[in-house]
Amino acid sequence: QSYSSMSLDSILCSQFNDNPSMLFQNIDGNKSNFDALSVEIQRYKSKFSVIALAETNENPESSDLYQLSGYDSFYQNTSPGKSKGTGVALYVDSTLTANVVGSYSYVTENLETLFISLRNGD
């Protein structure tokens, strides 16, 4: 089913309330699509708790180039030898406390994982 951004925003507002929420996006390259993602996210009245991105094609060293206001970013290394179709990132609402769980976060030839622990920022 297809939604306009206004109708989707209305649905999201009624569903989120004070509940955690997550958006997953296969961004297919930060260099070409991050600005559009940033604009799209600002259209919603509701703020996602976590935004997960696949295929960023970026390493942690370049994460400072791709910031979302009100979010802390966490990037995983890309797969060695790949320049496209690799890289995962998580953006966490800055009101939450997030820490990477290194023992579960790793990169292999076939799998890229990035785990975080979350808690209220109280």
ZADO-1210 file (C-alpha; in nm, 4 decimals, padded with zeros to 6 digits):
<atoms>
<atom x="00.0000" y="00.0000" z="00.0000" code="GLN" pos="1"/>
<atom x="00.1200" y="00.3507" z="-00.0765" code="SER" pos="2"/>
<atom x="00.0879" y="00.6520" z="00.1557" code="TYR" pos="3"/>
<atom x="00.1392" y="01.0229" z="00.1110" code="SER" pos="4"/>
<atom x="00.3830" y="01.1724" z="00.3621" code="SER" pos="5"/>
<atom x="00.0921" y="01.3519" z="00.5363" code="MET" pos="6"/>
<atom x="-00.1169" y="01.0373" z="00.5792" code="SER" pos="7"/>
<atom x="00.1869" y="00.8363" z="00.6876" code="LEU" pos="8"/>
<atom x="00.2784" y="01.1059" z="00.9396" code="ASP" pos="9"/>
<atom x="-00.0743" y="01.0945" z="01.0818" code="SER" pos="10"/>
<atom x="-00.0532" y="00.7158" z="01.1201" code="ILE" pos="11"/>
<atom x="00.2928" y="00.7371" z="01.2776" code="LEU" pos="12"/>
<atom x="00.1865" y="01.0036" z="01.5299" code="CYS" pos="13"/>
<atom x="-00.1055" y="00.7918" z="01.6458" code="SER" pos="14"/>
<atom x="00.1094" y="00.4774" z="01.6716" code="GLN" pos="15"/>
<atom x="00.4234" y="00.6192" z="01.8326" code="PHE" pos="16"/>
<atom x="00.2986" y="00.8215" z="02.1267" code="ASN" pos="17"/>
<atom x="00.5710" y="00.7451" z="02.3815" code="ASP" pos="18"/>
<atom x="00.6670" y="00.4101" z="02.2289" code="ASN" pos="19"/>
<atom x="01.0084" y="00.3420" z="02.0767" code="PRO" pos="20"/>
<atom x="01.0161" y="00.3490" z="01.6972" code="SER" pos="21"/>
<atom x="01.2593" y="00.2549" z="01.4234" code="MET" pos="22"/>
<atom x="01.2984" y="00.3370" z="01.0566" code="LEU" pos="23"/>
<atom x="01.5023" y="00.1068" z="00.8311" code="PHE" pos="24"/>
<atom x="01.6257" y="00.2352" z="00.4970" code="GLN" pos="25"/>
<atom x="01.8457" y="00.0777" z="00.2325" code="ASN" pos="26"/>
<atom x="02.0075" y="00.4079" z="00.1428" code="ILE" pos="27"/>
<atom x="02.2055" y="00.2677" z="-00.1530" code="ASP" pos="28"/>
<atom x="02.4964" y="00.5039" z="-00.0874" code="GLY" pos="29"/>
<atom x="02.5207" y="00.7991" z="00.1487" code="ASN" pos="30"/>
<atom x="02.6992" y="01.0112" z="-00.1121" code="LYS" pos="31"/>
<atom x="02.4044" y="01.0039" z="-00.3498" code="SER" pos="32"/>
<atom x="02.1027" y="00.9704" z="-00.1171" code="ASN" pos="33"/>
<atom x="02.1766" y="01.1039" z="00.2330" code="PHE" pos="34"/>
<atom x="02.0511" y="01.4576" z="00.1667" code="ASP" pos="35"/>
<atom x="01.7173" y="01.3224" z="00.0423" code="ALA" pos="36"/>
<atom x="01.6869" y="01.1022" z="00.3519" code="LEU" pos="37"/>
<atom x="01.7582" y="01.3996" z="00.5765" code="SER" pos="38"/>
<atom x="01.4860" y="01.6066" z="00.4110" code="VAL" pos="39"/>
<atom x="01.2360" y="01.3192" z="00.4193" code="GLU" pos="40"/>
<atom x="01.2888" y="01.2563" z="00.7916" code="ILE" pos="41"/>
<atom x="01.2209" y="01.6229" z="00.8708" code="GLN" pos="42"/>
<atom x="00.8775" y="01.5948" z="00.7095" code="ARG" pos="43"/>
<atom x="00.7507" y="01.3780" z="00.9947" code="TYR" pos="44"/>
<atom x="00.6210" y="01.5302" z="01.3161" code="LYS" pos="45"/>
<atom x="00.7212" y="01.2141" z="01.5013" code="SER" pos="46"/>
<atom x="01.0856" y="01.1470" z="01.5730" code="LYS" pos="47"/>
<atom x="01.2133" y="00.7926" z="01.5278" code="PHE" pos="48"/>
<atom x="01.4049" y="00.6453" z="01.8214" code="SER" pos="49"/>
<atom x="01.6438" y="00.4676" z="01.5844" code="VAL" pos="50"/>
<atom x="01.7149" y="00.5044" z="01.2143" code="ILE" pos="51"/>
<atom x="01.8961" y="00.2065" z="01.0607" code="ALA" pos="52"/>
<atom x="02.0733" y="00.2346" z="00.7262" code="LEU" pos="53"/>
<atom x="02.2060" y="-00.0376" z="00.4981" code="ALA" pos="54"/>
<atom x="02.4448" y="00.0020" z="00.2052" code="GLU" pos="55"/>
<atom x="02.5891" y="00.3314" z="00.3255" code="THR" pos="56"/>
<atom x="02.9157" y="00.2550" z="00.1430" code="ASN" pos="57"/>
<atom x="03.0898" y="00.4478" z="00.4219" code="GLU" pos="58"/>
<atom x="03.3264" y="00.3635" z="00.7075" code="ASN" pos="59"/>
<atom x="03.3170" y="00.5169" z="01.0575" code="PRO" pos="60"/>
<atom x="03.5903" y="00.7645" z="00.9560" code="GLU" pos="61"/>
<atom x="03.3491" y="00.9490" z="00.7258" code="SER" pos="62"/>
<atom x="03.0481" y="00.9422" z="00.9594" code="SER" pos="63"/>
<atom x="03.1017" y="01.3085" z="01.0558" code="ASP" pos="64"/>
<atom x="03.0028" y="01.4013" z="00.7002" code="LEU" pos="65"/>
<atom x="02.6583" y="01.2452" z="00.7458" code="TYR" pos="66"/>
<atom x="02.4857" y="01.3828" z="01.0533" code="GLN" pos="67"/>
<atom x="02.1157" y="01.4051" z="01.1365" code="LEU" pos="68"/>
<atom x="02.0157" y="01.6784" z="01.3804" code="SER" pos="69"/>
<atom x="01.9101" y="01.5330" z="01.7146" code="GLY" pos="70"/>
<atom x="02.0728" y="01.1932" z="01.6503" code="TYR" pos="71"/>
<atom x="02.4001" y="01.0250" z="01.7469" code="ASP" pos="72"/>
<atom x="02.5480" y="00.8099" z="01.4708" code="SER" pos="73"/>
<atom x="02.7203" y="00.4729" z="01.4824" code="PHE" pos="74"/>
<atom x="02.8856" y="00.3283" z="01.1707" code="TYR" pos="75"/>
<atom x="03.0271" y="-00.0178" z="01.1129" code="GLN" pos="76"/>
<atom x="03.3278" y="-00.0803" z="00.8887" code="ASN" pos="77"/>
<atom x="03.2483" y="-00.1772" z="00.5308" code="THR" pos="78"/>
<atom x="03.3339" y="-00.5200" z="00.3915" code="SER" pos="79"/>
<atom x="03.6961" y="-00.5344" z="00.2782" code="PRO" pos="80"/>
<atom x="03.7349" y="-00.5035" z="-00.0976" code="GLY" pos="81"/>
<atom x="03.3788" y="-00.3817" z="-00.1550" code="LYS" pos="82"/>
<atom x="03.3009" y="-00.0240" z="-00.2514" code="SER" pos="83"/>
<atom x="02.9263" y="-00.0628" z="-00.3163" code="LYS" pos="84"/>
<atom x="02.6503" y="-00.2523" z="-00.1372" code="GLY" pos="85"/>
<atom x="02.8307" y="-00.2463" z="00.1956" code="THR" pos="86"/>
<atom x="02.8197" y="-00.0535" z="00.5217" code="GLY" pos="87"/>
<atom x="02.5599" y="-00.0274" z="00.7967" code="VAL" pos="88"/>
<atom x="02.4807" y="00.2588" z="01.0317" code="ALA" pos="89"/>
<atom x="02.2485" y="00.3385" z="01.3198" code="LEU" pos="90"/>
<atom x="02.1269" y="00.6824" z="01.4180" code="TYR" pos="91"/>
<atom x="01.9937" y="00.7002" z="01.7735" code="VAL" pos="92"/>
<atom x="01.7786" y="00.9768" z="01.9190" code="ASP" pos="93"/>
<atom x="02.0215" y="01.1884" z="02.1223" code="SER" pos="94"/>
<atom x="01.7871" y="01.1772" z="02.4231" code="THR" pos="95"/>
<atom x="01.8724" y="00.8055" z="02.4527" code="LEU" pos="96"/>
<atom x="02.2009" y="00.6566" z="02.5685" code="THR" pos="97"/>
<atom x="02.3474" y="00.4113" z="02.3179" code="ALA" pos="98"/>
<atom x="02.6591" y="00.1993" z="02.3302" code="ASN" pos="99"/>
<atom x="02.7962" y="-00.0324" z="02.0621" code="VAL" pos="100"/>
<atom x="02.8061" y="-00.3954" z="02.1724" code="VAL" pos="101"/>
<atom x="03.1424" y="-00.4845" z="02.0236" code="GLY" pos="102"/>
<atom x="03.1234" y="-00.8567" z="02.0910" code="SER" pos="103"/>
<atom x="02.8260" y="-00.8879" z="01.8542" code="TYR" pos="104"/>
<atom x="02.9215" y="-00.6185" z="01.6020" code="SER" pos="105"/>
<atom x="03.1485" y="-00.7456" z="01.3275" code="TYR" pos="106"/>
<atom x="03.2102" y="-00.7677" z="00.9526" code="VAL" pos="107"/>
<atom x="03.2735" y="-01.0832" z="00.7528" code="THR" pos="108"/>
<atom x="03.2778" y="-01.1506" z="00.3811" code="GLU" pos="109"/>
<atom x="02.9018" y="-01.2161" z="00.3875" code="ASN" pos="110"/>
<atom x="02.7664" y="-01.0376" z="00.6938" code="LEU" pos="111"/>
<atom x="02.7871" y="-00.6930" z="00.8520" code="GLU" pos="112"/>
<atom x="02.6391" y="-00.6433" z="01.1982" code="THR" pos="113"/>
<atom x="02.6108" y="-00.3461" z="01.4304" code="LEU" pos="114"/>
<atom x="02.4499" y="-00.4027" z="01.7694" code="PHE" pos="115"/>
<atom x="02.3832" y="-00.1336" z="02.0277" code="ILE" pos="116"/>
<atom x="02.2431" y="-00.1307" z="02.3779" code="SER" pos="117"/>
<atom x="01.9895" y="00.1419" z="02.4486" code="LEU" pos="118"/>
<atom x="01.8517" y="00.3026" z="02.7598" code="ARG" pos="119"/>
<atom x="01.6708" y="00.6220" z="02.8455" code="ASN" pos="120"/>
<atom x="01.9110" y="00.9102" z="02.8824" code="GLY" pos="121"/>
<atom x="01.7877" y="00.9936" z="03.2330" code="ASP" pos="122"/>
</atoms>
